C-alpha cells in the first residue's frame, strides 16, 4: 500500500514538473518571437520531416512579408513551444498585414491550421 502511494505521489510530482516546463517553454517562446519581431527578424517554424520540401513561392512570400522560415526537419522542439512561437508571429502578421497573408502562405506551417490529435 505504501509503495502504491509513493508511486502515485511520484507520478503526480512528475506531472506537475512537466506542466511547469511546458508552461515555461511556451512563455519563453512567446518572448523570443516578440524579440525577433522587434529585431525585424521574425520567422515561421516548420517541421518537414527527413527531407524538407521547398516551395517556389517561399522566397516571394518571405520578401513581401519580411519574414523567414526555419525548418527543423524531423527533429523539432516541443510542439506546444513551436506553436506558441508561430502563433505570436501569426498575430504579428495579422496586425501588420491583415489576414490576406494566410491565403498566400504554404499550408504546412506548424499551427497554421487546427492540429488534429489522435486519440
C-alpha positions as CSV (number, residue, x, y, z in Angstrom):
1,X,0.0,0.0,0.0
2,X,2.8,2.4,0.9
3,X,4.6,1.6,-2.4
4,X,1.4,2.4,-4.4
5,X,1.1,5.7,-2.6
6,X,4.7,6.6,-3.2
7,X,4.3,5.7,-6.9
8,X,1.2,7.9,-7.1
9,X,3.0,10.8,-5.4
10,X,6.0,10.5,-7.8
11,X,3.7,10.4,-10.8
12,X,1.8,13.5,-9.6
13,X,5.1,15.4,-9.0
14,X,6.4,14.4,-12.4
15,X,3.2,15.6,-14.0
16,X,3.4,18.9,-12.2
17,X,7.1,19.3,-13.2
18,X,6.3,18.5,-16.8
19,X,3.4,21.1,-16.8
20,X,5.7,23.7,-15.4
21,X,8.4,23.0,-18.0
22,X,5.7,23.2,-20.8
23,X,4.3,26.4,-19.5
24,X,7.8,27.8,-19.1
25,X,8.8,26.9,-22.7
26,X,5.5,28.3,-24.1
27,X,6.1,31.6,-22.3
28,X,9.7,31.7,-23.3
29,X,8.9,31.1,-27.0
30,X,6.4,33.9,-27.0
31,X,9.0,36.2,-25.6
32,X,11.6,35.0,-28.2
33,X,9.0,35.6,-31.0
34,X,8.3,39.1,-29.7
35,X,12.0,39.8,-29.5
36,X,12.5,38.5,-33.1
37,X,9.7,40.8,-34.3
38,X,11.3,43.8,-32.6
39,X,14.7,43.0,-34.2
40,X,12.9,42.8,-37.6
41,X,13.8,39.1,-37.9
42,X,10.5,37.2,-37.4
43,X,10.5,33.6,-38.7
44,X,8.0,30.8,-39.0
45,X,8.9,27.4,-37.8
46,X,8.4,24.2,-39.8
47,X,8.6,20.5,-39.2
48,X,9.2,19.0,-42.6
49,X,10.4,15.5,-41.8
50,X,13.6,13.8,-43.0
51,X,13.6,15.5,-46.4
52,X,12.5,19.1,-46.4
53,X,10.3,20.4,-49.2
54,X,11.0,23.7,-51.0
55,X,8.0,25.7,-52.3
56,X,8.7,28.1,-55.1
57,X,6.6,30.8,-53.5
58,X,8.6,30.8,-50.3
59,X,11.1,33.4,-51.4
60,X,8.4,35.8,-52.7
61,X,6.4,35.4,-49.5
62,X,9.4,36.0,-47.3
63,X,10.3,39.2,-49.1
64,X,6.8,40.5,-49.2
65,X,6.1,39.9,-45.5
66,X,9.7,40.4,-44.3
67,X,9.8,37.0,-42.6
68,X,12.0,33.9,-42.9
69,X,11.3,30.2,-42.5
70,X,13.2,27.9,-40.1
71,X,12.9,24.3,-40.9
72,X,13.7,21.9,-38.0
73,X,13.5,18.9,-40.4
74,X,12.5,15.8,-38.4
75,X,14.0,16.9,-35.1
76,X,11.9,19.7,-33.7
77,X,11.3,21.5,-30.4
78,X,8.3,20.5,-28.3
79,X,5.1,21.0,-30.3
80,X,3.5,23.4,-27.8
81,X,6.6,25.6,-27.7
82,X,6.7,25.8,-31.5
83,X,3.0,26.6,-31.6
84,X,3.5,29.4,-29.1
85,X,6.2,30.9,-31.2
86,X,4.3,30.6,-34.5
87,X,1.1,31.9,-33.0
88,X,2.9,35.0,-31.9
89,X,4.2,35.5,-35.4
90,X,0.7,34.8,-36.9
91,X,-0.7,37.6,-34.6
92,X,2.0,40.0,-35.7
93,X,1.3,39.2,-39.4
94,X,-2.5,39.7,-38.9
95,X,-2.0,43.0,-37.2
96,X,0.7,44.3,-39.7
97,X,-0.8,42.9,-43.0
98,X,-4.3,41.8,-42.3
99,X,-5.4,38.2,-42.9
100,X,-4.6,38.1,-46.6
101,X,-1.2,36.5,-46.0
102,X,-2.9,33.4,-44.8
103,X,-4.1,32.6,-48.3
104,X,-0.6,33.1,-49.8
105,X,1.5,31.1,-47.3
106,X,2.3,27.4,-47.6
107,X,-0.2,25.4,-45.6
108,X,2.3,23.2,-43.7
109,X,3.5,25.9,-41.4
110,X,3.1,24.5,-37.9
111,X,0.0,25.7,-36.1
112,X,-1.5,27.5,-39.1
113,X,-4.3,25.0,-39.4
114,X,-6.0,23.4,-36.4
115,X,-4.0,20.5,-35.2
116,X,-5.7,17.1,-35.1
117,X,-4.9,15.0,-32.1
118,X,-5.0,11.2,-32.4
119,X,-6.9,9.7,-29.6
